[in-house]
């Protein structure tokens, strides 16, 4: 569904039904768990963390820590944009804005 590139040549790949995978620059694949849903719609590199939009909510990954977003208009999150001051999440029922930094 979506791919986010890393500066070292690796990528994060969002799959439609099988969750998030990380492919490192040497081609090794690792599945990442603990997301709100395995049906992914979006993945992007933010300024501070990796963002994932799923059909069951949105989450950020920092290392091995997964943090979910609350108060979304709808759990299906198709796009996430992190600016220097805010985070924007586009859902099937509207857009949510969060002030940064997030807790």
Secondary structure, DSSP 4 states (H G I P E B T S, - for coil): -EEEE-TTS-EEEE-SSS-EEEE-TT--EEEE---S-SSEEEEEE-SSSEEEEETTEEEEEETTEEEE----SSS-EEEEEE-SSEEEEEETTEEEEEESS--
